[in-house]
Amino acid sequence: MSSQSTKPKQQKGKSSSDSGLMGLAEFLGKIAWIVLLIEAIIFVILAIYYLVVLAAVSAAAAEAGVYSYIAADLAFYTIYGWFYLIGAILAVIFAIAFVRPRFSKKWADKDYDYLLNDVIKIGSVRIPLFLIIGIILEIFLAWWGGLIILVPLLILIFAGPKEYKWKEE
């Protein structure tokens, strides 16, 4: 048997792809609030579309005497219209009150310390506030509203220039 020497693992340095990821994260972070406002406009248009079309279909169905046959479908799609409207309101509130001042401006300033330390502490676990906000937006907006927050934040946490500490010491 030949003796093999084992070498300790070398620390992995930051590669050029990491800086490319950070460039993408910075760009997405800067425009996140604008994307949310665009999504809010799209959701308002969809809400108006659903509610106006359903009102017309409802009137036509009542005129034709078949309203009772499609009432459940109309109620279902009316709820869709109201959910789009609620999503638009949430998108505007989050974009102006939270994302622009506490996320996009910090990305523009490259204030990574703030982004990594804006956390909610549960016991000794530190959860980034915008991780929670991104998940909430993804649930209620169901398009790119949450992703525009989550993608840059996850890049910063896992491939950023500073190490994120999940536990309080």
C-alpha positions as CSV (number, residue, x, y, z in Angstrom):
1,M,0.0,0.0,0.0
2,S,1.2,3.4,-0.8
3,S,0.8,6.1,1.7
4,Q,-1.3,9.0,0.6
5,S,-1.1,12.3,2.2
6,T,-4.3,14.2,2.8
7,K,-4.3,17.8,2.3
8,P,-6.6,20.1,4.3
9,K,-9.4,21.7,2.2
10,Q,-8.5,25.0,0.9
11,Q,-10.8,27.9,1.4
12,K,-12.8,28.6,-1.7
13,G,-12.1,32.1,-2.9
14,K,-14.6,34.4,-4.6
15,S,-14.7,33.7,-8.3
16,S,-15.5,36.0,-11.2
17,S,-18.9,34.4,-11.4
18,D,-19.6,35.6,-7.8
19,S,-19.0,39.2,-8.9
20,G,-21.2,38.6,-11.9
21,L,-23.9,37.4,-9.5
22,M,-23.5,40.4,-7.3
23,G,-23.8,42.7,-10.3
24,L,-27.1,41.0,-11.1
25,A,-28.2,41.2,-7.5
26,E,-27.4,44.9,-7.4
27,F,-29.3,45.6,-10.6
28,L,-32.4,43.6,-9.4
29,G,-32.2,45.2,-6.0
30,K,-32.1,48.7,-7.4
31,I,-35.1,48.2,-9.6
32,A,-37.2,46.1,-7.2
33,W,-39.5,48.9,-6.2
34,I,-40.2,49.9,-9.8
35,V,-41.0,46.3,-10.7
36,L,-43.5,46.2,-7.9
37,L,-45.2,49.3,-9.1
38,I,-45.4,47.9,-12.6
39,E,-46.9,44.7,-11.3
40,A,-49.4,46.8,-9.3
41,I,-50.5,48.5,-12.5
42,I,-50.8,45.2,-14.3
43,F,-52.9,43.9,-11.3
44,V,-55.2,46.9,-11.4
45,I,-55.8,46.3,-15.2
46,L,-56.5,42.6,-14.5
47,A,-58.9,43.5,-11.7
48,I,-60.8,45.9,-13.8
49,Y,-60.9,43.4,-16.7
50,Y,-62.2,40.7,-14.5
51,L,-64.8,42.8,-12.7
52,V,-66.1,44.6,-15.9
53,V,-66.2,41.5,-18.0
54,L,-67.9,39.5,-15.2
55,A,-70.5,42.3,-14.8
56,A,-71.3,42.2,-18.5
57,V,-71.5,38.4,-18.5
58,S,-73.7,38.5,-15.4
59,A,-76.1,40.9,-17.0
60,A,-76.1,38.9,-20.2
61,A,-76.7,35.7,-18.3
62,A,-79.6,37.2,-16.3
63,E,-81.1,38.5,-19.6
64,A,-80.9,35.1,-21.2
65,G,-82.3,33.4,-18.0
66,V,-79.2,31.2,-17.4
67,Y,-77.7,33.1,-14.5
68,S,-78.4,30.4,-12.0
69,Y,-76.4,27.9,-14.1
70,I,-73.2,30.0,-14.1
71,A,-73.6,31.9,-10.8
72,A,-70.8,29.8,-9.1
73,D,-68.4,30.4,-11.9
74,L,-69.1,34.2,-11.8
75,A,-68.6,34.3,-8.1
76,F,-65.3,32.4,-8.4
77,Y,-63.9,34.8,-11.0
78,T,-65.2,37.8,-9.2
79,I,-63.1,36.8,-6.2
80,Y,-60.1,36.6,-8.7
81,G,-60.8,40.3,-9.6
82,W,-60.9,41.3,-6.0
83,F,-57.6,39.4,-5.2
84,Y,-55.9,41.2,-8.1
85,L,-57.0,44.5,-6.6
86,I,-55.8,43.5,-3.1
87,G,-52.5,42.4,-4.6
88,A,-52.1,45.7,-6.4
89,I,-52.7,47.7,-3.2
90,L,-50.2,45.5,-1.3
91,A,-47.7,46.0,-4.0
92,V,-47.9,49.8,-3.9
93,I,-47.8,49.9,-0.1
94,F,-44.8,47.5,0.1
95,A,-43.0,49.2,-2.9
96,I,-43.2,52.7,-1.4
97,A,-43.1,52.1,2.3
98,F,-40.6,49.2,2.6
99,V,-38.8,48.2,-0.6
100,R,-37.7,51.6,-2.0
101,P,-36.2,53.1,1.2
102,R,-35.1,49.9,3.0
103,F,-34.1,47.7,0.1
104,S,-33.5,49.4,-3.3
105,K,-31.7,52.5,-1.9
106,K,-29.5,50.2,0.2
107,W,-28.6,48.2,-2.9
108,A,-27.8,51.4,-4.8
109,D,-25.5,52.5,-1.9
110,K,-24.1,49.0,-1.7
111,D,-24.9,49.0,2.0
112,Y,-24.6,45.2,2.5
113,D,-24.2,45.5,6.3
114,Y,-27.7,47.0,6.5
115,L,-29.2,44.4,4.2
116,L,-27.6,41.6,6.1
117,N,-28.4,43.0,9.5
118,D,-32.1,44.1,8.9
119,V,-33.4,40.9,10.6
120,I,-36.1,39.5,12.8
121,K,-34.7,37.6,15.7
122,I,-36.5,34.5,16.8
123,G,-34.6,33.1,19.8
124,S,-31.0,32.9,18.5
125,V,-32.0,32.6,14.9
126,R,-31.7,35.7,12.6
127,I,-34.1,35.8,9.7
128,P,-33.7,38.5,7.1
129,L,-36.7,40.8,7.1
130,F,-36.8,41.0,3.4
131,L,-36.8,37.2,3.1
132,I,-40.1,37.3,4.9
133,I,-41.4,40.3,2.9
134,G,-40.3,38.5,-0.4
135,I,-42.2,35.4,0.6
136,I,-45.3,37.5,1.5
137,L,-45.2,39.3,-1.8
138,E,-44.7,36.0,-3.7
139,I,-47.8,34.6,-2.0
140,F,-50.0,37.6,-2.7
141,L,-48.6,38.8,-6.0
142,A,-47.9,35.3,-7.5
143,W,-45.7,36.7,-10.2
144,W,-42.3,38.4,-10.0
145,G,-43.2,40.6,-7.0
146,G,-41.6,38.3,-4.5
147,L,-38.8,37.0,-6.8
148,I,-37.5,40.5,-7.4
149,I,-36.8,40.7,-3.6
150,L,-35.8,37.1,-3.0
151,V,-33.3,36.6,-5.8
152,P,-30.9,39.5,-4.9
153,L,-31.3,38.8,-1.2
154,L,-30.4,35.1,-1.6
155,I,-27.5,36.0,-3.8
156,L,-26.2,38.4,-1.1
157,I,-26.7,35.8,1.6
158,F,-25.0,32.9,-0.2
159,A,-22.6,34.5,-2.7
160,G,-22.1,37.9,-1.3
161,P,-19.0,39.6,-0.2
162,K,-19.8,39.1,3.5
163,E,-20.8,36.0,5.4
164,Y,-24.3,35.9,6.7
165,K,-24.7,34.6,10.3
166,W,-28.0,32.8,10.8
167,K,-27.5,32.5,14.6
168,E,-26.9,35.2,17.1
169,E,-23.8,34.6,19.1
